[in-house]
Structure formats: C-alpha cells, structure tokens
C-alpha cells in the first residue's frame, strides 16, 4: 500500500484553502440559518424524538461531509485533463492504492467539516447532547460519507472537464434533497420518498440520527451504504486497471 502517496494526497487536499472554504462556508451558513429557525424553540421532532437543533445539526453535518467528499470529483477531473492520471498508471500504484488514496483524502476533508460544524452548533447554537452521542453521531456520518467519496472518484474518472460542473450539481442537489438534508422528506410526495430510500444520502442521514439518538438499528443503513461502497469500489478499480493496461 503506497502510504506515502496517501499521506501526500491528503496533505495536498488540506492545503487547498479555496476548496476547504467552499466545503465549509456553505454548510456553516445553512447551519446558522436553519439552526436559528428550527432549533431555537427547544421543540422535538416527533419521528425521532430528538431536539430539532440536534436533527438540524446532524442533517447539515451530513450535508457538509457529503459536499466535502463529492468535491473531490473536481480535483480528479483536473488531474485527468492535465495528464496526471496517465503518469500514475505507469507507476507501481495499483488500482486499489489509487482508490484508497483518493478516498482517504476525501474522508479527511469531510471529517474536518463534520467536526467543525458540530462544534459551531455546540458553541453558537447551544446544541446539547451526551459526549458519547456526539461521538457516535460524528462517527456514523463520517463512515456514511465513504460512498460519496467513491461517487466523486467515479464522476472524476468518467466526466469530461466541460461537463463536470453540471453533472456534479445534478448529483449533489439530488442527493441533498432525496437525503432529507435540506427539507424534511415528509413534505414531499410519497413516490419521492420511495426513491429516496435507494440513494445513499438518505441512509447517511439515518445513520447520523441513530448515532445521535443512541438507539435504533444501524444494520440497515450500514448494509445499504456498504452495498454502494462495494459496487462503486469495484467499478473504480476495474476502470483504473483497464486504463492502466492501455497505457
């Protein structure tokens, strides 16, 4: 496993100040707005029994983690356009090594965003929860972000540079809405809710709420997210090996 390359790739992502600002500022603004609107009354959500400020925090933290992971698609598209991927294919870097390096970098940036948003919710909005529940909520969201890092790699591998921006927007907005990260799914038609249960963002939100609640069965969310992870990882590794054979 190319640990040095993984370290350098992660460090490069953390040095990208513009990307970090983009993945943190937008969720931060949404957290402050929605947290002030829905979380200041102290009311609880009927379905989960959690205070609205906690529900909002989990949703926006999941949104921030998803945004941070999916944003890696732009970096991969840029690397392809300048020929960096072709250079990597003639090195000993395997398909699995390439995959792990990209996912590790995406998860590191996502973790920074998730932790920072939860910290803002605690300090600024007064969100209160047991430390263990904060830990399990953050851990659940972070683990749930893995499929989105793989989606980013897939988009980066297949999308043309001129088409990357609109494709990212469609995927990102669709995931955010169907995951219930912006608005409650209960306000949408039933057929939309049925579709939502197929996409990973829905289960990302569920996993975060289960962690925050400290109760509930996490096996189904983990199973669905795991299926997405295995499928996407297989596609990415196959694509990298195929391109390497052609190089």
FIKOLZA-1660 file (N, C-alpha, C; in steps of 0.1 Angstrom, whole numbers, plus 5000, padded with zeros to 4 digits):
% residues 247
   i   px   py   pz ch aa at
   1 5008 4988 5000  A  X  N
   1 5000 5000 5000  A  X CA
   1 5009 5013 5000  A  X  C
   2 5007 5022 4991  A  X  N
   2 5015 5034 4990  A  X CA
   2 5012 5044 5000  A  X  C
   3 5016 5042 5013  A  X  N
   3 5012 5051 5024  A  X CA
   3 5017 5065 5022  A  X  C
   4 5029 5066 5016  A  X  N
   4 5035 5080 5014  A  X CA
   4 5026 5088 5004  A  X  C
   5 5022 5081 4993  A  X  N
   5 5013 5088 4984  A  X CA
   5 5000 5092 4990  A  X  C
   6 4994 5083 4999  A  X  N
   6 4982 5086 5006  A  X CA
   6 4984 5098 5015  A  X  C
   7 4995 5099 5022  A  X  N
   7 4998 5110 5030  A  X CA
   7 4999 5123 5022  A  X  C
   8 5007 5122 5011  A  X  N
   8 5009 5134 5003  A  X CA
   8 4996 5139 4997  A  X  C
   9 4987 5130 4992  A  X  N
   9 4974 5133 4986  A  X CA
   9 4965 5140 4997  A  X  C
  10 4965 5134 5009  A  X  N
  10 4957 5140 5020  A  X CA
  10 4962 5154 5023  A  X  C
  11 4976 5156 5024  A  X  N
  11 4982 5169 5027  A  X CA
  11 4978 5179 5016  A  X  C
  12 4979 5175 5004  A  X  N
  12 4975 5184 4993  A  X CA
  12 4961 5189 4994  A  X  C
  13 4952 5180 4998  A  X  N
  13 4938 5184 4999  A  X CA
  13 4936 5194 5010  A  X  C
  14 4943 5192 5021  A  X  N
  14 4942 5201 5033  A  X CA
  14 4949 5215 5030  A  X  C
  15 4958 5215 5020  A  X  N
  15 4964 5228 5017  A  X CA
  15 4956 5236 5007  A  X  C
  16 4946 5230 5001  A  X  N
  16 4937 5236 4992  A  X CA
  16 4927 5245 4999  A  X  C
  17 4931 5257 5002  A  X  N
  17 4923 5266 5011  A  X CA
  17 4910 5269 5004  A  X  C
  18 4910 5272 4991  A  X  N
  18 4897 5275 4984  A  X CA
  18 4887 5264 4985  A  X  C
  19 4892 5252 4983  A  X  N
  19 4883 5240 4984  A  X CA
  19 4877 5238 4998  A  X  C
  20 4886 5240 5008  A  X  N
  20 4882 5238 5022  A  X CA
  20 4871 5249 5025  A  X  C
  21 4874 5261 5021  A  X  N
  21 4864 5272 5024  A  X CA
  21 4851 5269 5017  A  X  C
  22 4851 5264 5005  A  X  N
  22 4839 5261 4998  A  X CA
  22 4831 5250 5005  A  X  C
  23 4838 5240 5010  A  X  N
  23 4831 5229 5016  A  X CA
  23 4826 5232 5030  A  X  C
  24 4831 5243 5036  A  X  N
  24 4827 5246 5050  A  X CA
  24 4818 5258 5051  A  X  C
  25 4820 5268 5043  A  X  N
  25 4813 5280 5044  A  X CA
  25 4798 5278 5041  A  X  C
  26 4795 5271 5030  A  X  N
  26 4781 5270 5026  A  X CA
  26 4773 5262 5037  A  X  C
  27 4778 5250 5042  A  X  N
  27 4771 5243 5052  A  X CA
  27 4770 5252 5065  A  X  C
  28 4781 5259 5068  A  X  N
  28 4780 5268 5080  A  X CA
  28 4769 5278 5080  A  X  C
  29 4768 5285 5068  A  X  N
  29 4757 5294 5067  A  X CA
  29 4743 5288 5068  A  X  C
  30 4742 5276 5062  A  X  N
  30 4729 5269 5063  A  X CA
  30 4726 5264 5077  A  X  C
  31 4737 5260 5085  A  X  N
  31 4735 5256 5099  A  X CA
  31 4730 5268 5107  A  X  C
  32 4736 5279 5105  A  X  N
  32 4733 5291 5113  A  X CA
  32 4718 5295 5110  A  X  C
  33 4714 5295 5097  A  X  N
  33 4701 5299 5093  A  X CA
  33 4691 5289 5099  A  X  C
  34 4692 5276 5095  A  X  N
  34 4682 5266 5099  A  X CA
  34 4683 5263 5114  A  X  C
  35 4694 5264 5120  A  X  N
  35 4695 5262 5134  A  X CA
  35 4688 5273 5142  A  X  C
  36 4689 5285 5137  A  X  N
  36 4682 5296 5143  A  X CA
  36 4667 5295 5141  A  X  C
  37 4663 5291 5129  A  X  N
  37 4649 5290 5126  A  X CA
  37 4642 5279 5133  A  X  C
  38 4648 5267 5133  A  X  N
  38 4641 5255 5138  A  X CA
  38 4646 5250 5151  A  X  C
  39 4658 5254 5155  A  X  N
  39 4664 5248 5167  A  X CA
  39 4663 5257 5180  A  X  C
  40 4659 5269 5178  A  X  N
  40 4659 5278 5190  A  X CA
  40 4647 5276 5199  A  X  C
  41 4636 5269 5194  A  X  N
  41 4624 5268 5202  A  X CA
  41 4625 5257 5212  A  X  C
  42 4635 5248 5211  A  X  N
  42 4636 5237 5220  A  X CA
  42 4627 5225 5218  A  X  C
  43 4619 5226 5207  A  X  N
  43 4609 5215 5204  A  X CA
  43 4617 5203 5199  A  X  C
  44 4609 5192 5199  A  X  N
  44 4615 5179 5195  A  X CA
  44 4608 5175 5182  A  X  C
  45 4616 5168 5174  A  X  N
  45 4610 5162 5162  A  X CA
  45 4602 5150 5166  A  X  C
  46 4590 5148 5161  A  X  N
  46 4581 5138 5165  A  X CA
  46 4586 5124 5161  A  X  C
  47 4591 5123 5149  A  X  N
  47 4595 5110 5144  A  X CA
  47 4607 5104 5152  A  X  C
  48 4617 5112 5154  A  X  N
  48 4629 5107 5161  A  X CA
  48 4630 5109 5176  A  X  C
  49 4622 5119 5180  A  X  N
  49 4622 5123 5194  A  X CA
  49 4634 5132 5198  A  X  C
  50 4642 5135 5188  A  X  N
  50 4654 5143 5191  A  X CA
  50 4650 5158 5190  A  X  C
  51 4657 5167 5198  A  X  N
  51 4655 5181 5197  A  X CA
  51 4658 5185 5183  A  X  C
  52 4651 5195 5178  A  X  N
  52 4652 5200 5164  A  X CA
  52 4666 5205 5161  A  X  C
  53 4673 5211 5171  A  X  N
  53 4686 5216 5169  A  X CA
  53 4696 5205 5166  A  X  C
  54 4694 5193 5173  A  X  N
  54 4702 5181 5170  A  X CA
  54 4699 5176 5157  A  X  C
  55 4686 5175 5153  A  X  N
  55 4683 5170 5140  A  X CA
  55 4689 5178 5129  A  X  C
  56 4688 5192 5131  A  X  N
  56 4693 5201 5121  A  X CA
  56 4708 5200 5120  A  X  C
  57 4715 5198 5132  A  X  N
  57 4729 5197 5132  A  X CA
  57 4734 5184 5125  A  X  C
  58 4727 5173 5127  A  X  N
  58 4731 5161 5120  A  X CA
  58 4729 5162 5105  A  X  C
  59 4718 5168 5101  A  X  N
  59 4715 5170 5087  A  X CA
  59 4725 5178 5080  A  X  C
  60 4729 5190 5086  A  X  N
  60 4739 5199 5080  A  X CA
  60 4753 5193 5081  A  X  C
  61 4756 5186 5091  A  X  N
  61 4769 5179 5092  A  X CA
  61 4770 5168 5081  A  X  C
  62 4759 5161 5079  A  X  N
  62 4759 5151 5068  A  X CA
  62 4760 5158 5055  A  X  C
  63 4754 5169 5053  A  X  N
  63 4754 5177 5041  A  X CA
  63 4769 5182 5039  A  X  C
  64 4775 5187 5049  A  X  N
  64 4789 5192 5048  A  X CA
  64 4799 5181 5045  A  X  C
  65 4797 5169 5051  A  X  N
  65 4806 5158 5048  A  X CA
  65 4804 5153 5034  A  X  C
  66 4791 5152 5030  A  X  N
  66 4789 5148 5016  A  X CA
  66 4794 5158 5006  A  X  C
  67 4793 5171 5008  A  X  N
  67 4798 5181 4999  A  X CA
  67 4813 5180 4999  A  X  C
  68 4820 5178 5010  A  X  N
  68 4834 5177 5010  A  X CA
  68 4839 5165 5002  A  X  C
  69 4832 5154 5004  A  X  N
  69 4836 5142 4997  A  X CA
  69 4834 5143 4982  A  X  C
  70 4822 5148 4978  A  X  N
  70 4819 5149 4964  A  X CA
  70 4827 5159 4957  A  X  C
  71 4832 5169 4964  A  X  N
  71 4840 5180 4958  A  X CA
  71 4853 5174 4952  A  X  C
  72 4857 5163 4957  A  X  N
  72 4870 5157 4952  A  X CA
  72 4869 5153 4937  A  X  C
  73 4857 5153 4932  A  X  N
  73 4855 5150 4917  A  X CA
  73 4862 5160 4909  A  X  C
  74 4861 5173 4913  A  X  N
  74 4868 5184 4905  A  X CA
  74 4883 5182 4904  A  X  C
  75 4889 5178 4916  A  X  N
  75 4903 5176 4916  A  X CA
  75 4907 5164 4907  A  X  C
  76 4899 5153 4907  A  X  N
  76 4902 5142 4898  A  X CA
  76 4900 5145 4883  A  X  C
  77 4890 5153 4880  A  X  N
  77 4888 5157 4867  A  X CA
  77 4899 5166 4862  A  X  C
  78 4904 5175 4870  A  X  N
  78 4915 5183 4867  A  X CA
  78 4928 5175 4864  A  X  C
  79 4930 5165 4873  A  X  N
  79 4942 5156 4871  A  X CA
  79 4941 5149 4858  A  X  C
  80 4929 5144 4854  A  X  N
  80 4928 5138 4841  A  X CA
  80 4931 5147 4830  A  X  C
  81 4926 5160 4831  A  X  N
  81 4928 5169 4820  A  X CA
  81 4942 5173 4817  A  X  C
  82 4951 5173 4828  A  X  N
  82 4965 5176 4826  A  X CA
  82 4974 5164 4824  A  X  C
  83 4968 5152 4824  A  X  N
  83 4975 5140 4821  A  X CA
  83 4982 5134 4834  A  X  C
  84 4978 5138 4846  A  X  N
  84 4984 5133 4858  A  X CA
  84 4980 5118 4860  A  X  C
  85 4968 5115 4856  A  X  N
  85 4964 5101 4858  A  X CA
  85 4971 5091 4849  A  X  C
  86 4975 5096 4837  A  X  N
  86 4983 5088 4828  A  X CA
  86 4997 5085 4834  A  X  C
  87 5002 5095 4840  A  X  N
  87 5015 5093 4847  A  X CA
  87 5014 5083 4858  A  X  C
  88 5003 5084 4866  A  X  N
  88 5002 5074 4877  A  X CA
  88 5001 5060 4872  A  X  C
  89 4994 5058 4860  A  X  N
  89 4992 5044 4855  A  X CA
  89 5005 5037 4851  A  X  C
  90 5016 5045 4849  A  X  N
  90 5028 5038 4845  A  X CA
  90 5037 5036 4857  A  X  C
  91 5032 5040 4869  A  X  N
  91 5039 5038 4882  A  X CA
  91 5034 5025 4888  A  X  C
  92 5041 5020 4899  A  X  N
  92 5036 5008 4905  A  X CA
  92 5023 5009 4913  A  X  C
  93 5017 5022 4913  A  X  N
  93 5005 5024 4920  A  X CA
  93 4994 5015 4915  A  X  C
  94 4988 5007 4923  A  X  N
  94 4978 4998 4919  A  X CA
  94 4964 5005 4919  A  X  C
  95 4954 4998 4913  A  X  N
  95 4941 5003 4913  A  X CA
  95 4935 5005 4927  A  X  C
  96 4938 4996 4936  A  X  N
  96 4934 4997 4950  A  X CA
  96 4941 5008 4957  A  X  C
  97 4954 5010 4954  A  X  N
  97 4962 5021 4960  A  X CA
  97 4956 5034 4956  A  X  C
  98 4953 5035 4943  A  X  N
  98 4947 5048 4938  A  X CA
  98 4934 5051 4945  A  X  C
  99 4926 5041 4946  A  X  N
  99 4913 5042 4952  A  X CA
  99 4914 5046 4967  A  X  C
 100 4923 5039 4974  A  X  N
 100 4924 5042 4988  A  X CA
 100 4930 5056 4990  A  X  C
 101 4939 5061 4982  A  X  N
 101 4945 5074 4984  A  X CA
 101 4934 5085 4982  A  X  C
 102 4926 5083 4972  A  X  N
 102 4915 5093 4969  A  X CA
 102 4905 5093 4980  A  X  C
 103 4901 5081 4984  A  X  N
 103 4890 5080 4995  A  X CA
 103 4896 5086 5008  A  X  C
 104 4908 5083 5011  A  X  N
 104 4914 5087 5024  A  X CA
 104 4915 5103 5024  A  X  C
 105 4919 5109 5013  A  X  N
 105 4919 5123 5012  A  X CA
 105 4905 5129 5014  A  X  C
 106 4896 5124 5007  A  X  N
 106 4882 5129 5008  A  X CA
 106 4876 5127 5022  A  X  C
 107 4879 5116 5029  A  X  N
 107 4874 5114 5042  A  X CA
 107 4881 5123 5052  A  X  C
 108 4893 5127 5050  A  X  N
 108 4900 5136 5059  A  X CA
 108 4894 5150 5059  A  X  C
 109 4891 5155 5046  A  X  N
 109 4885 5168 5045  A  X CA
 109 4871 5167 5050  A  X  C
 110 4863 5156 5048  A  X  N
 110 4850 5155 5053  A  X CA
 110 4849 5155 5068  A  X  C
 111 4859 5148 5074  A  X  N
 111 4859 5148 5089  A  X CA
 111 4861 5162 5095  A  X  C
 112 4870 5170 5089  A  X  N
 112 4872 5183 5093  A  X CA
 112 4859 5191 5093  A  X  C
 113 4852 5190 5082  A  X  N
 113 4839 5197 5080  A  X CA
 113 4829 5193 5090  A  X  C
 114 4828 5180 5092  A  X  N
 114 4817 5174 5101  A  X CA
 114 4820 5179 5116  A  X  C
 115 4833 5178 5120  A  X  N
 115 4836 5182 5134  A  X CA
 115 4834 5197 5136  A  X  C
 116 4839 5204 5126  A  X  N
 116 4838 5219 5127  A  X CA
 116 4823 5223 5128  A  X  C
 117 4814 5217 5120  A  X  N
 117 4800 5221 5120  A  X CA
 117 4794 5217 5134  A  X  C
 118 4797 5206 5139  A  X  N
 118 4792 5202 5152  A  X CA
 118 4797 5211 5163  A  X  C
 119 4809 5215 5162  A  X  N
 119 4815 5224 5172  A  X CA
 119 4808 5238 5171  A  X  C
 120 4805 5243 5160  A  X  N
 120 4798 5255 5158  A  X CA
 120 4784 5254 5164  A  X  C
 121 4777 5243 5162  A  X  N
 121 4764 5241 5167  A  X CA
 121 4764 5241 5182  A  X  C
 122 4774 5235 5188  A  X  N
 122 4775 5235 5203  A  X CA
 122 4778 5249 5208  A  X  C
 123 4788 5256 5202  A  X  N
 123 4793 5268 5208  A  X CA
 123 4783 5280 5205  A  X  C
 124 4778 5280 5193  A  X  N
 124 4770 5292 5188  A  X CA
 124 4755 5289 5191  A  X  C
 125 4750 5278 5187  A  X  N
 125 4736 5275 5188  A  X CA
 125 4732 5268 5201  A  X  C
 126 4741 5264 5209  A  X  N
 126 4738 5258 5222  A  X CA
 126 4733 5244 5221  A  X  C
 127 4736 5237 5211  A  X  N
 127 4732 5223 5210  A  X CA
 127 4738 5214 5221  A  X  C
 128 4730 5206 5227  A  X  N
 128 4735 5198 5239  A  X CA
 128 4731 5184 5237  A  X  C
 129 4741 5175 5239  A  X  N
 129 4739 5161 5238  A  X CA
 129 4751 5154 5246  A  X  C
 130 4748 5142 5250  A  X  N
 130 4759 5134 5257  A  X CA
 130 4771 5133 5248  A  X  C
 131 4783 5134 5254  A  X  N
 131 4795 5133 5246  A  X CA
 131 4796 5120 5238  A  X  C
 132 4791 5109 5244  A  X  N
 132 4791 5096 5236  A  X CA
 132 4782 5097 5224  A  X  C
 133 4771 5104 5225  A  X  N
 133 4762 5105 5214  A  X CA
 133 4768 5115 5203  A  X  C
 134 4775 5125 5207  A  X  N
 134 4782 5133 5197  A  X CA
 134 4792 5125 5190  A  X  C
 135 4799 5116 5197  A  X  N
 135 4809 5108 5191  A  X CA
 135 4803 5098 5181  A  X  C
 136 4792 5091 5185  A  X  N
 136 4786 5082 5176  A  X CA
 136 4779 5088 5164  A  X  C
 137 4774 5100 5166  A  X  N
 137 4768 5107 5155  A  X CA
 137 4778 5111 5145  A  X  C
 138 4790 5117 5150  A  X  N
 138 4800 5121 5141  A  X CA
 138 4806 5109 5134  A  X  C
 139 4808 5098 5141  A  X  N
 139 4814 5086 5135  A  X CA
 139 4805 5080 5125  A  X  C
 140 4792 5080 5128  A  X  N
 140 4782 5075 5118  A  X CA
 140 4782 5083 5106  A  X  C
 141 4782 5096 5107  A  X  N
 141 4782 5104 5095  A  X CA
 141 4795 5102 5087  A  X  C
 142 4806 5102 5094  A  X  N
 142 4819 5100 5087  A  X CA
 142 4820 5087 5080  A  X  C
 143 4815 5076 5086  A  X  N
 143 4815 5063 5079  A  X CA
 143 4806 5064 5067  A  X  C
 144 4794 5070 5069  A  X  N
 144 4784 5071 5058  A  X CA
 144 4789 5079 5046  A  X  C
 145 4800 5087 5048  A  X  N
 145 4805 5096 5037  A  X CA
 145 4813 5087 5027  A  X  C
 146 4817 5075 5031  A  X  N
 146 4826 5067 5022  A  X CA
 146 4820 5065 5008  A  X  C
 147 4807 5062 5007  A  X  N
 147 4802 5060 4993  A  X CA
 147 4803 5073 4985  A  X  C
 148 4802 5084 4991  A  X  N
 148 4802 5097 4984  A  X CA
 148 4816 5100 4979  A  X  C
 149 4826 5096 4987  A  X  N
 149 4840 5097 4982  A  X CA
 149 4842 5089 4969  A  X  C
 150 4836 5077 4969  A  X  N
 150 4837 5068 4958  A  X CA
 150 4829 5073 4946  A  X  C
 151 4817 5080 4949  A  X  N
 151 4809 5086 4938  A  X CA
 151 4818 5097 4932  A  X  C
 152 4825 5105 4940  A  X  N
 152 4834 5115 4935  A  X CA
 152 4844 5110 4926  A  X  C
 153 4851 5099 4930  A  X  N
 153 4861 5093 4921  A  X CA
 153 4855 5088 4908  A  X  C
 154 4843 5082 4909  A  X  N
 154 4836 5077 4897  A  X CA
 154 4833 5089 4887  A  X  C
 155 4828 5100 4893  A  X  N
 155 4825 5112 4884  A  X CA
 155 4838 5117 4878  A  X  C
 156 4848 5118 4886  A  X  N
 156 4861 5123 4882  A  X CA
 156 4867 5114 4871  A  X  C
 157 4865 5101 4871  A  X  N
 157 4870 5092 4861  A  X CA
 157 4863 5093 4848  A  X  C
 158 4849 5095 4849  A  X  N
 158 4841 5094 4836  A  X CA
 158 4837 5107 4830  A  X  C
 159 4836 5118 4839  A  X  N
 159 4831 5130 4834  A  X CA
 159 4842 5138 4826  A  X  C
 160 4838 5144 4815  A  X  N
 160 4846 5153 4808  A  X CA
 160 4848 5166 4816  A  X  C
 161 4859 5173 4815  A  X  N
 161 4861 5186 4822  A  X CA
 161 4850 5196 4820  A  X  C
 162 4845 5197 4807  A  X  N
 162 4835 5207 4804  A  X CA
 162 4821 5203 4809  A  X  C
 163 4820 5190 4813  A  X  N
 163 4807 5185 4818  A  X CA
 163 4807 5182 4832  A  X  C
 164 4818 5184 4839  A  X  N
 164 4819 5180 4853  A  X CA
 164 4811 5189 4862  A  X  C
 165 4811 5202 4860  A  X  N
 165 4803 5211 4868  A  X CA
 165 4788 5208 4868  A  X  C
 166 4782 5208 4857  A  X  N
 166 4767 5205 4857  A  X CA
 166 4764 5191 4862  A  X  C
 167 4772 5181 4859  A  X  N
 167 4770 5168 4864  A  X CA
 167 4771 5167 4879  A  X  C
 168 4781 5174 4885  A  X  N
 168 4783 5175 4899  A  X CA
 168 4771 5181 4906  A  X  C
 169 4766 5192 4899  A  X  N
 169 4754 5199 4905  A  X CA
 169 4742 5191 4906  A  X  C
 170 4739 5183 4895  A  X  N
 170 4728 5175 4894  A  X CA
 170 4729 5164 4905  A  X  C
 171 4740 5157 4906  A  X  N
 171 4742 5146 4916  A  X CA
 171 4741 5152 4930  A  X  C
 172 4748 5163 4932  A  X  N
 172 4748 5169 4946  A  X CA
 172 4734 5173 4950  A  X  C
 173 4727 5181 4942  A  X  N
 173 4714 5186 4946  A  X CA
 173 4704 5174 4948  A  X  C
 174 4705 5164 4939  A  X  N
 174 4696 5153 4940  A  X CA
 174 4699 5145 4953  A  X  C
 175 4711 5143 4957  A  X  N
 175 4715 5136 4969  A  X CA
 175 4710 5144 4981  A  X  C
 176 4712 5157 4981  A  X  N
 176 4708 5166 4992  A  X CA
 176 4693 5166 4995  A  X  C
 177 4686 5167 4984  A  X  N
 177 4671 5167 4985  A  X CA
 177 4666 5153 4989  A  X  C
 178 4670 5143 4982  A  X  N
 178 4665 5130 4985  A  X CA
 178 4669 5124 4998  A  X  C
 179 4680 5129 5003  A  X  N
 179 4685 5125 5016  A  X CA
 179 4678 5132 5028  A  X  C
 180 4670 5142 5025  A  X  N
 180 4663 5150 5035  A  X CA
 180 4673 5159 5043  A  X  C
 181 4684 5163 5036  A  X  N
 181 4694 5171 5043  A  X CA
 181 4690 5186 5042  A  X  C
 182 4681 5190 5034  A  X  N
 182 4677 5204 5033  A  X CA
 182 4663 5206 5038  A  X  C
 183 4654 5197 5034  A  X  N
 183 4640 5198 5038  A  X CA
 183 4635 5184 5043  A  X  C
 184 4625 5184 5052  A  X  N
 184 4620 5171 5056  A  X CA
 184 4614 5163 5045  A  X  C
 185 4617 5150 5044  A  X  N
 185 4611 5142 5033  A  X CA
 185 4596 5141 5034  A  X  C
 186 4591 5143 5046  A  X  N
 186 4577 5141 5048  A  X CA
 186 4569 5151 5040  A  X  C
 187 4575 5162 5036  A  X  N
 187 4568 5173 5029  A  X CA
 187 4568 5170 5014  A  X  C
 188 4574 5159 5009  A  X  N
 188 4575 5156 4995  A  X CA
 188 4565 5145 4992  A  X  C
 189 4562 5143 4979  A  X  N
 189 4553 5132 4975  A  X CA
 189 4558 5118 4979  A  X  C
 190 4549 5109 4981  A  X  N
 190 4552 5095 4985  A  X CA
 190 4562 5089 4976  A  X  C
 191 4560 5091 4963  A  X  N
 191 4569 5084 4953  A  X CA
 191 4583 5089 4954  A  X  C
 192 4585 5102 4958  A  X  N
 192 4598 5107 4960  A  X CA
 192 4605 5101 4972  A  X  C
 193 4597 5099 4983  A  X  N
 193 4602 5092 4995  A  X CA
 193 4606 5078 4992  A  X  C
 194 4599 5071 4983  A  X  N
 194 4603 5057 4979  A  X CA
 194 4616 5057 4972  A  X  C
 195 4618 5067 4963  A  X  N
 195 4631 5068 4955  A  X CA
 195 4642 5071 4965  A  X  C
 196 4639 5080 4975  A  X  N
 196 4649 5084 4984  A  X CA
 196 4656 5073 4992  A  X  C
 197 4648 5062 4994  A  X  N
 197 4653 5051 5002  A  X CA
 197 4663 5043 4994  A  X  C
 198 4666 5046 4982  A  X  N
 198 4676 5039 4974  A  X CA
 198 4689 5046 4974  A  X  C
 199 4689 5059 4976  A  X  N
 199 4701 5067 4974  A  X CA
 199 4709 5067 4988  A  X  C
 200 4722 5068 4987  A  X  N
 200 4730 5067 5000  A  X CA
 200 4728 5079 5009  A  X  C
 201 4724 5091 5004  A  X  N
 201 4723 5102 5013  A  X CA
 201 4712 5100 5023  A  X  C
 202 4701 5093 5019  A  X  N
 202 4690 5090 5029  A  X CA
 202 4695 5082 5041  A  X  C
 203 4704 5072 5038  A  X  N
 203 4709 5064 5048  A  X CA
 203 4720 5070 5056  A  X  C
 204 4727 5080 5050  A  X  N
 204 4737 5088 5057  A  X CA
 204 4730 5096 5068  A  X  C
 205 4719 5102 5064  A  X  N
 205 4712 5110 5074  A  X CA
 205 4706 5101 5085  A  X  C
 206 4701 5089 5081  A  X  N
 206 4696 5080 5091  A  X CA
 206 4707 5075 5101  A  X  C
 207 4719 5072 5096  A  X  N
 207 4730 5067 5104  A  X CA
 207 4734 5078 5114  A  X  C
 208 4734 5090 5110  A  X  N
 208 4738 5101 5119  A  X CA
 208 4728 5103 5130  A  X  C
 209 4715 5102 5126  A  X  N
 209 4704 5103 5136  A  X CA
 209 4704 5092 5146  A  X  C
 210 4707 5080 5141  A  X  N
 210 4708 5068 5150  A  X CA
 210 4719 5070 5160  A  X  C
 211 4731 5075 5155  A  X  N
 211 4742 5078 5164  A  X CA
 211 4738 5089 5175  A  X  C
 212 4731 5099 5170  A  X  N
 212 4727 5110 5180  A  X CA
 212 4717 5105 5190  A  X  C
 213 4708 5096 5186  A  X  N
 213 4698 5091 5195  A  X CA
 213 4703 5081 5204  A  X  C
 214 4714 5074 5200  A  X  N
 214 4719 5063 5208  A  X CA
 214 4710 5051 5209  A  X  C
 215 4700 5050 5200  A  X  N
 215 4691 5039 5199  A  X CA
 215 4688 5036 5184  A  X  C
 216 4682 5025 5182  A  X  N
 216 4678 5022 5168  A  X CA
 216 4688 5012 5162  A  X  C
 217 4684 5006 5151  A  X  N
 217 4691 4995 5144  A  X CA
 217 4699 5002 5133  A  X  C
 218 4712 5001 5134  A  X  N
 218 4721 5007 5124  A  X CA
 218 4725 4998 5113  A  X  C
 219 4720 4985 5114  A  X  N
 219 4725 4975 5104  A  X CA
 219 4720 4978 5090  A  X  C
 220 4707 4982 5089  A  X  N
 220 4702 4985 5076  A  X CA
 220 4709 4997 5069  A  X  C
 221 4711 5008 5076  A  X  N
 221 4718 5019 5069  A  X CA
 221 4732 5015 5066  A  X  C
 222 4739 5007 5075  A  X  N
 222 4753 5003 5072  A  X CA
 222 4753 4993 5060  A  X  C
 223 4743 4984 5059  A  X  N
 223 4742 4975 5048  A  X CA
 223 4740 4982 5035  A  X  C
 224 4731 4991 5034  A  X  N
 224 4728 4998 5022  A  X CA
 224 4741 5006 5017  A  X  C
 225 4747 5014 5027  A  X  N
 225 4759 5021 5024  A  X CA
 225 4770 5012 5020  A  X  C
 226 4771 5001 5027  A  X  N
 226 4781 4991 5023  A  X CA
 226 4780 4985 5009  A  X  C
 227 4767 4983 5005  A  X  N
 227 4765 4978 4991  A  X CA
 227 4769 4989 4981  A  X  C
 228 4766 5001 4984  A  X  N
 228 4770 5012 4975  A  X CA
 228 4786 5012 4974  A  X  C
 229 4792 5011 4986  A  X  N
 229 4807 5012 4987  A  X CA
 229 4813 5001 4979  A  X  C
 230 4809 4988 4980  A  X  N
 230 4814 4977 4973  A  X CA
 230 4813 4978 4958  A  X  C
 231 4801 4982 4954  A  X  N
 231 4798 4983 4940  A  X CA
 231 4806 4994 4933  A  X  C
 232 4807 5006 4939  A  X  N
 232 4815 5017 4934  A  X CA
 232 4830 5014 4934  A  X  C
 233 4834 5007 4945  A  X  N
 233 4849 5004 4945  A  X CA
 233 4853 4994 4934  A  X  C
 234 4844 4985 4931  A  X  N
 234 4847 4975 4921  A  X CA
 234 4847 4982 4907  A  X  C
 235 4838 4991 4905  A  X  N
 235 4838 4999 4892  A  X CA
 235 4850 5007 4890  A  X  C
 236 4854 5014 4901  A  X  N
 236 4866 5023 4900  A  X CA
 236 4879 5015 4898  A  X  C
 237 4880 5004 4905  A  X  N
 237 4892 4996 4904  A  X CA
 237 4893 4990 4890  A  X  C
 238 4882 4985 4885  A  X  N
 238 4882 4980 4871  A  X CA
 238 4885 4990 4861  A  X  C
 239 4880 5002 4862  A  X  N
 239 4883 5013 4853  A  X CA
 239 4898 5017 4853  A  X  C
 240 4903 5018 4865  A  X  N
 240 4917 5022 4866  A  X CA
 240 4926 5011 4860  A  X  C
 241 4923 4998 4863  A  X  N
 241 4932 4987 4858  A  X CA
 241 4930 4987 4842  A  X  C
 242 4918 4989 4837  A  X  N
 242 4916 4989 4823  A  X CA
 242 4924 5000 4816  A  X  C
 243 4924 5012 4822  A  X  N
 243 4932 5023 4816  A  X CA
 243 4946 5021 4817  A  X  C
 244 4951 5014 4829  A  X  N
 244 4965 5011 4831  A  X CA
 244 4970 5001 4820  A  X  C
 245 4961 4992 4817  A  X  N
 245 4965 4982 4806  A  X CA
 245 4967 4988 4793  A  X  C
 246 4959 4999 4790  A  X  N
 246 4960 5006 4777  A  X CA
 246 4972 5015 4777  A  X  C
 247 4977 5019 4789  A  X  N
 247 4988 5029 4789  A  X CA
 247 5001 5024 4783  A  X  C
% end
